[in-house]
C-alpha cells in the first residue's frame, strides 16, 4: 500500500476542482476565454508539481 502525502492529496484535490471549474466555464453559452486560460494554466502548474512530487517521492 502506497501512503500518499498530505501535500500531494491537497494538490490532487485542487487539480480536480480546477477540472470541474474549467468544465463549468466551458459549458457556458459564452465562456470567458481569459478565465479559461487562467484556470488551464493553473491546472497545468499543479499537474507538473504533482508529477514532480510523485517522481521525487
mmCIF file as gemmi writes it, N, C-alpha and C atoms, coordinates in Angstrom:
data_model
loop_
_atom_site.group_PDB
_atom_site.id
_atom_site.type_symbol
_atom_site.label_atom_id
_atom_site.label_alt_id
_atom_site.label_comp_id
_atom_site.label_asym_id
_atom_site.label_entity_id
_atom_site.label_seq_id
_atom_site.pdbx_PDB_ins_code
_atom_site.Cartn_x
_atom_site.Cartn_y
_atom_site.Cartn_z
_atom_site.occupancy
_atom_site.B_iso_or_equiv
_atom_site.pdbx_formal_charge
_atom_site.auth_seq_id
_atom_site.auth_asym_id
_atom_site.pdbx_PDB_model_num
ATOM 1 N N . UNK Axp A 1 ? 0.841 -1.192 0 1 0 ? 1 A 1
ATOM 2 C CA . UNK Axp A 1 ? 0 0 0 1 0 ? 1 A 1
ATOM 3 C C . UNK Axp A 1 ? 0.88 1.248 0 1 0 ? 1 A 1
ATOM 4 N N . UNK Axp A 2 ? 0.591 2.171 -0.9 1 0 ? 2 A 1
ATOM 5 C CA . UNK Axp A 2 ? 1.352 3.406 -1.005 1 0 ? 2 A 1
ATOM 6 C C . UNK Axp A 2 ? 0.669 4.47 -0.153 1 0 ? 2 A 1
ATOM 7 N N . UNK Axp A 3 ? 1.448 5.097 0.713 1 0 ? 3 A 1
ATOM 8 C CA . UNK Axp A 3 ? 0.922 6.166 1.552 1 0 ? 3 A 1
ATOM 9 C C . UNK Axp A 3 ? 1.116 7.482 0.812 1 0 ? 3 A 1
ATOM 10 N N . UNK Axp A 4 ? 0.038 8.225 0.677 1 0 ? 4 A 1
ATOM 11 C CA . UNK Axp A 4 ? 0.067 9.48 -0.05 1 0 ? 4 A 1
ATOM 12 C C . UNK Axp A 4 ? 0.318 10.628 0.918 1 0 ? 4 A 1
ATOM 13 N N . UNK Axp A 5 ? 1.212 11.531 0.541 1 0 ? 5 A 1
ATOM 14 C CA . UNK Axp A 5 ? 1.499 12.671 1.401 1 0 ? 5 A 1
ATOM 15 C C . UNK Axp A 5 ? 0.303 13.623 1.414 1 0 ? 5 A 1
ATOM 16 N N . UNK Axp A 6 ? 0.117 14.325 2.518 1 0 ? 6 A 1
ATOM 17 C CA . UNK Axp A 6 ? -0.982 15.301 2.589 1 0 ? 6 A 1
ATOM 18 C C . UNK Axp A 6 ? -0.851 16.388 1.516 1 0 ? 6 A 1
ATOM 19 N N . UNK Axp A 7 ? 0.375 16.785 1.213 1 0 ? 7 A 1
ATOM 20 C CA . UNK Axp A 7 ? 0.611 17.813 0.19 1 0 ? 7 A 1
ATOM 21 C C . UNK Axp A 7 ? 0.131 17.312 -1.178 1 0 ? 7 A 1
ATOM 22 N N . UNK Axp A 8 ? 0.476 16.083 -1.503 1 0 ? 8 A 1
ATOM 23 C CA . UNK Axp A 8 ? 0.073 15.508 -2.783 1 0 ? 8 A 1
ATOM 24 C C . UNK Axp A 8 ? -1.449 15.409 -2.867 1 0 ? 8 A 1
ATOM 25 N N . UNK Axp A 9 ? -2.084 14.985 -1.806 1 0 ? 9 A 1
ATOM 26 C CA . UNK Axp A 9 ? -3.549 14.881 -1.766 1 0 ? 9 A 1
ATOM 27 C C . UNK Axp A 9 ? -4.195 16.252 -1.981 1 0 ? 9 A 1
ATOM 28 N N . UNK Axp A 10 ? -3.65 17.266 -1.327 1 0 ? 10 A 1
ATOM 29 C CA . UNK Axp A 10 ? -4.172 18.623 -1.472 1 0 ? 10 A 1
ATOM 30 C C . UNK Axp A 10 ? -4.057 19.101 -2.915 1 0 ? 10 A 1
ATOM 31 N N . UNK Axp A 11 ? -2.904 18.848 -3.526 1 0 ? 11 A 1
ATOM 32 C CA . UNK Axp A 11 ? -2.7 19.257 -4.914 1 0 ? 11 A 1
ATOM 33 C C . UNK Axp A 11 ? -3.646 18.518 -5.853 1 0 ? 11 A 1
ATOM 34 N N . UNK Axp A 12 ? -3.832 17.23 -5.623 1 0 ? 12 A 1
ATOM 35 C CA . UNK Axp A 12 ? -4.749 16.45 -6.467 1 0 ? 12 A 1
ATOM 36 C C . UNK Axp A 12 ? -6.188 16.925 -6.314 1 0 ? 12 A 1
ATOM 37 N N . UNK Axp A 13 ? -6.581 17.267 -5.099 1 0 ? 13 A 1
ATOM 38 C CA . UNK Axp A 13 ? -7.936 17.79 -4.867 1 0 ? 13 A 1
ATOM 39 C C . UNK Axp A 13 ? -8.13 19.119 -5.589 1 0 ? 13 A 1
ATOM 40 N N . UNK Axp A 14 ? -7.125 19.988 -5.507 1 0 ? 14 A 1
ATOM 41 C CA . UNK Axp A 14 ? -7.2 21.29 -6.177 1 0 ? 14 A 1
ATOM 42 C C . UNK Axp A 14 ? -7.233 21.101 -7.701 1 0 ? 14 A 1
ATOM 43 N N . UNK Axp A 15 ? -6.457 20.159 -8.195 1 0 ? 15 A 1
ATOM 44 C CA . UNK Axp A 15 ? -6.425 19.859 -9.63 1 0 ? 15 A 1
ATOM 45 C C . UNK Axp A 15 ? -7.815 19.408 -10.099 1 0 ? 15 A 1
ATOM 46 N N . UNK Axp A 16 ? -8.452 18.535 -9.327 1 0 ? 16 A 1
ATOM 47 C CA . UNK Axp A 16 ? -9.796 18.053 -9.667 1 0 ? 16 A 1
ATOM 48 C C . UNK Axp A 16 ? -10.81 19.198 -9.628 1 0 ? 16 A 1
ATOM 49 N N . UNK Axp A 17 ? -10.673 20.089 -8.651 1 0 ? 17 A 1
ATOM 50 C CA . UNK Axp A 17 ? -11.58 21.234 -8.55 1 0 ? 17 A 1
ATOM 51 C C . UNK Axp A 17 ? -11.419 22.146 -9.765 1 0 ? 17 A 1
ATOM 52 N N . UNK Axp A 18 ? -10.191 22.348 -10.196 1 0 ? 18 A 1
ATOM 53 C CA . UNK Axp A 18 ? -9.957 23.167 -11.386 1 0 ? 18 A 1
ATOM 54 C C . UNK Axp A 18 ? -10.564 22.513 -12.623 1 0 ? 18 A 1
ATOM 55 N N . UNK Axp A 19 ? -10.464 21.201 -12.712 1 0 ? 19 A 1
ATOM 56 C CA . UNK Axp A 19 ? -11.064 20.474 -13.837 1 0 ? 19 A 1
ATOM 57 C C . UNK Axp A 19 ? -12.577 20.733 -13.877 1 0 ? 19 A 1
ATOM 58 N N . UNK Axp A 20 ? -13.208 20.708 -12.714 1 0 ? 20 A 1
ATOM 59 C CA . UNK Axp A 20 ? -14.654 20.987 -12.645 1 0 ? 20 A 1
ATOM 60 C C . UNK Axp A 20 ? -14.947 22.437 -13.049 1 0 ? 20 A 1
ATOM 61 N N . UNK Axp A 21 ? -14.149 23.373 -12.549 1 0 ? 21 A 1
ATOM 62 C CA . UNK Axp A 21 ? -14.348 24.783 -12.881 1 0 ? 21 A 1
ATOM 63 C C . UNK Axp A 21 ? -14.197 25.017 -14.382 1 0 ? 21 A 1
ATOM 64 N N . UNK Axp A 22 ? -13.204 24.384 -14.976 1 0 ? 22 A 1
ATOM 65 C CA . UNK Axp A 22 ? -12.982 24.52 -16.416 1 0 ? 22 A 1
ATOM 66 C C . UNK Axp A 22 ? -14.196 23.987 -17.172 1 0 ? 22 A 1
ATOM 67 N N . UNK Axp A 23 ? -14.704 22.843 -16.766 1 0 ? 23 A 1
ATOM 68 C CA . UNK Axp A 23 ? -15.885 22.27 -17.406 1 0 ? 23 A 1
ATOM 69 C C . UNK Axp A 23 ? -17.101 23.169 -17.285 1 0 ? 23 A 1
ATOM 70 N N . UNK Axp A 24 ? -17.295 23.763 -16.111 1 0 ? 24 A 1
ATOM 71 C CA . UNK Axp A 24 ? -18.433 24.656 -15.903 1 0 ? 24 A 1
ATOM 72 C C . UNK Axp A 24 ? -18.307 25.913 -16.757 1 0 ? 24 A 1
ATOM 73 N N . UNK Axp A 25 ? -17.117 26.484 -16.781 1 0 ? 25 A 1
ATOM 74 C CA . UNK Axp A 25 ? -16.907 27.701 -17.572 1 0 ? 25 A 1
ATOM 75 C C . UNK Axp A 25 ? -17.072 27.399 -19.058 1 0 ? 25 A 1
ATOM 76 N N . UNK Axp A 26 ? -16.536 26.282 -19.493 1 0 ? 26 A 1
ATOM 77 C CA . UNK Axp A 26 ? -16.597 25.899 -20.899 1 0 ? 26 A 1
ATOM 78 C C . UNK Axp A 26 ? -18.03 25.595 -21.344 1 0 ? 26 A 1
ATOM 79 N N . UNK Axp A 27 ? -18.879 25.182 -20.418 1 0 ? 27 A 1
ATOM 80 C CA . UNK Axp A 27 ? -20.267 24.842 -20.734 1 0 ? 27 A 1
ATOM 81 C C . UNK Axp A 27 ? -21.161 26.076 -20.864 1 0 ? 27 A 1
ATOM 82 N N . UNK Axp A 28 ? -20.667 27.217 -20.419 1 0 ? 28 A 1
ATOM 83 C CA . UNK Axp A 28 ? -21.465 28.441 -20.525 1 0 ? 28 A 1
ATOM 84 C C . UNK Axp A 28 ? -21.669 28.814 -21.989 1 0 ? 28 A 1
ATOM 85 N N . UNK Axp A 29 ? -22.769 29.497 -22.291 1 0 ? 29 A 1
ATOM 86 C CA . UNK Axp A 29 ? -23.01 29.905 -23.681 1 0 ? 29 A 1
ATOM 87 C C . UNK Axp A 29 ? -21.874 30.77 -24.252 1 0 ? 29 A 1
ATOM 88 N N . UNK Axp A 30 ? -21.321 31.654 -23.433 1 0 ? 30 A 1
ATOM 89 C CA . UNK Axp A 30 ? -20.206 32.499 -23.869 1 0 ? 30 A 1
ATOM 90 C C . UNK Axp A 30 ? -19.112 32.433 -22.808 1 0 ? 30 A 1
ATOM 91 N N . UNK Axp A 31 ? -18.294 31.394 -22.846 1 0 ? 31 A 1
ATOM 92 C CA . UNK Axp A 31 ? -17.261 31.234 -21.823 1 0 ? 31 A 1
ATOM 93 C C . UNK Axp A 31 ? -16.262 32.395 -21.84 1 0 ? 31 A 1
ATOM 94 N N . UNK Axp A 32 ? -15.776 32.715 -20.667 1 0 ? 32 A 1
ATOM 95 C CA . UNK Axp A 32 ? -14.75 33.747 -20.51 1 0 ? 32 A 1
ATOM 96 C C . UNK Axp A 32 ? -13.405 33.115 -20.878 1 0 ? 32 A 1
ATOM 97 N N . UNK Axp A 33 ? -12.904 33.45 -22.054 1 0 ? 33 A 1
ATOM 98 C CA . UNK Axp A 33 ? -11.679 32.81 -22.536 1 0 ? 33 A 1
ATOM 99 C C . UNK Axp A 33 ? -10.461 33.172 -21.693 1 0 ? 33 A 1
ATOM 100 N N . UNK Axp A 34 ? -10.449 34.362 -21.139 1 0 ? 34 A 1
ATOM 101 C CA . UNK Axp A 34 ? -9.333 34.76 -20.274 1 0 ? 34 A 1
ATOM 102 C C . UNK Axp A 34 ? -9.349 33.918 -19.001 1 0 ? 34 A 1
ATOM 103 N N . UNK Axp A 35 ? -10.526 33.75 -18.424 1 0 ? 35 A 1
ATOM 104 C CA . UNK Axp A 35 ? -10.658 32.927 -17.212 1 0 ? 35 A 1
ATOM 105 C C . UNK Axp A 35 ? -10.32 31.466 -17.517 1 0 ? 35 A 1
ATOM 106 N N . UNK Axp A 36 ? -10.777 30.963 -18.649 1 0 ? 36 A 1
ATOM 107 C CA . UNK Axp A 36 ? -10.45 29.588 -19.035 1 0 ? 36 A 1
ATOM 108 C C . UNK Axp A 36 ? -8.937 29.409 -19.162 1 0 ? 36 A 1
ATOM 109 N N . UNK Axp A 37 ? -8.283 30.354 -19.777 1 0 ? 37 A 1
ATOM 110 C CA . UNK Axp A 37 ? -6.822 30.275 -19.915 1 0 ? 37 A 1
ATOM 111 C C . UNK Axp A 37 ? -6.141 30.284 -18.56 1 0 ? 37 A 1
ATOM 112 N N . UNK Axp A 38 ? -6.613 31.135 -17.67 1 0 ? 38 A 1
ATOM 113 C CA . UNK Axp A 38 ? -6.031 31.218 -16.33 1 0 ? 38 A 1
ATOM 114 C C . UNK Axp A 38 ? -6.203 29.895 -15.589 1 0 ? 38 A 1
ATOM 115 N N . UNK Axp A 39 ? -7.412 29.346 -15.653 1 0 ? 39 A 1
ATOM 116 C CA . UNK Axp A 39 ? -7.686 28.076 -14.978 1 0 ? 39 A 1
ATOM 117 C C . UNK Axp A 39 ? -6.832 26.943 -15.55 1 0 ? 39 A 1
ATOM 118 N N . UNK Axp A 40 ? -6.703 26.913 -16.866 1 0 ? 40 A 1
ATOM 119 C CA . UNK Axp A 40 ? -5.92 25.852 -17.507 1 0 ? 40 A 1
ATOM 120 C C . UNK Axp A 40 ? -4.436 25.97 -17.168 1 0 ? 40 A 1
ATOM 121 N N . UNK Axp A 41 ? -3.936 27.187 -17.098 1 0 ? 41 A 1
ATOM 122 C CA . UNK Axp A 41 ? -2.524 27.378 -16.727 1 0 ? 41 A 1
ATOM 123 C C . UNK Axp A 41 ? -2.282 26.927 -15.289 1 0 ? 41 A 1
ATOM 124 N N . UNK Axp A 42 ? -3.2 27.252 -14.403 1 0 ? 42 A 1
ATOM 125 C CA . UNK Axp A 42 ? -3.077 26.826 -13.006 1 0 ? 42 A 1
ATOM 126 C C . UNK Axp A 42 ? -3.148 25.304 -12.903 1 0 ? 42 A 1
ATOM 127 N N . UNK Axp A 43 ? -4.052 24.713 -13.66 1 0 ? 43 A 1
ATOM 128 C CA . UNK Axp A 43 ? -4.181 23.251 -13.66 1 0 ? 43 A 1
ATOM 129 C C . UNK Axp A 43 ? -2.891 22.598 -14.152 1 0 ? 43 A 1
ATOM 130 N N . UNK Axp A 44 ? -2.299 23.144 -15.197 1 0 ? 44 A 1
ATOM 131 C CA . UNK Axp A 44 ? -1.036 22.617 -15.712 1 0 ? 44 A 1
ATOM 132 C C . UNK Axp A 44 ? 0.076 22.753 -14.675 1 0 ? 44 A 1
ATOM 133 N N . UNK Axp A 45 ? 0.13 23.894 -14 1 0 ? 45 A 1
ATOM 134 C CA . UNK Axp A 45 ? 1.142 24.103 -12.965 1 0 ? 45 A 1
ATOM 135 C C . UNK Axp A 45 ? 1.001 23.055 -11.865 1 0 ? 45 A 1
ATOM 136 N N . UNK Axp A 46 ? -0.237 22.807 -11.45 1 0 ? 46 A 1
ATOM 137 C CA . UNK Axp A 46 ? -0.481 21.794 -10.422 1 0 ? 46 A 1
ATOM 138 C C . UNK Axp A 46 ? -0.1 20.4 -10.915 1 0 ? 46 A 1
ATOM 139 N N . UNK Axp A 47 ? -0.449 20.095 -12.159 1 0 ? 47 A 1
ATOM 140 C CA . UNK Axp A 47 ? -0.106 18.783 -12.725 1 0 ? 47 A 1
ATOM 141 C C . UNK Axp A 47 ? 1.402 18.562 -12.692 1 0 ? 47 A 1
ATOM 142 N N . UNK Axp A 48 ? 2.151 19.579 -13.076 1 0 ? 48 A 1
ATOM 143 C CA . UNK Axp A 48 ? 3.612 19.466 -13.076 1 0 ? 48 A 1
ATOM 144 C C . UNK Axp A 48 ? 4.152 19.269 -11.663 1 0 ? 48 A 1
ATOM 145 N N . UNK Axp A 49 ? 3.582 19.98 -10.705 1 0 ? 49 A 1
ATOM 146 C CA . UNK Axp A 49 ? 4.029 19.822 -9.319 1 0 ? 49 A 1
ATOM 147 C C . UNK Axp A 49 ? 3.68 18.433 -8.783 1 0 ? 49 A 1
ATOM 148 N N . UNK Axp A 50 ? 2.49 17.942 -9.122 1 0 ? 50 A 1
ATOM 149 C CA . UNK Axp A 50 ? 2.076 16.592 -8.708 1 0 ? 50 A 1
ATOM 150 C C . UNK Axp A 50 ? 3.046 15.557 -9.279 1 0 ? 50 A 1
ATOM 151 N N . UNK Axp A 51 ? 3.35 15.689 -10.555 1 0 ? 51 A 1
ATOM 152 C CA . UNK Axp A 51 ? 4.28 14.746 -11.192 1 0 ? 51 A 1
ATOM 153 C C . UNK Axp A 51 ? 5.66 14.805 -10.541 1 0 ? 51 A 1
ATOM 154 N N . UNK Axp A 52 ? 6.121 16 -10.219 1 0 ? 52 A 1
ATOM 155 C CA . UNK Axp A 52 ? 7.422 16.159 -9.568 1 0 ? 52 A 1
ATOM 156 C C . UNK Axp A 52 ? 7.427 15.483 -8.204 1 0 ? 52 A 1
ATOM 157 N N . UNK Axp A 53 ? 6.368 15.681 -7.424 1 0 ? 53 A 1
ATOM 158 C CA . UNK Axp A 53 ? 6.291 15.057 -6.102 1 0 ? 53 A 1
ATOM 159 C C . UNK Axp A 53 ? 6.253 13.537 -6.208 1 0 ? 53 A 1
ATOM 160 N N . UNK Axp A 54 ? 5.526 13.028 -7.179 1 0 ? 54 A 1
ATOM 161 C CA . UNK Axp A 54 ? 5.459 11.57 -7.367 1 0 ? 54 A 1
ATOM 162 C C . UNK Axp A 54 ? 6.822 11.007 -7.784 1 0 ? 54 A 1
ATOM 163 N N . UNK Axp A 55 ? 7.488 11.721 -8.661 1 0 ? 55 A 1
ATOM 164 C CA . UNK Axp A 55 ? 8.783 11.268 -9.164 1 0 ? 55 A 1
ATOM 165 C C . UNK Axp A 55 ? 9.854 11.309 -8.066 1 0 ? 55 A 1
ATOM 166 N N . UNK Axp A 56 ? 9.87 12.404 -7.306 1 0 ? 56 A 1
ATOM 167 C CA . UNK Axp A 56 ? 10.905 12.598 -6.284 1 0 ? 56 A 1
ATOM 168 C C . UNK Axp A 56 ? 10.58 11.893 -4.98 1 0 ? 56 A 1
ATOM 169 N N . UNK Axp A 57 ? 9.338 11.448 -4.869 1 0 ? 57 A 1
ATOM 170 C CA . UNK Axp A 57 ? 8.916 10.651 -3.73 1 0 ? 57 A 1
ATOM 171 C C . UNK Axp A 57 ? 8.873 11.374 -2.47 1 0 ? 57 A 1
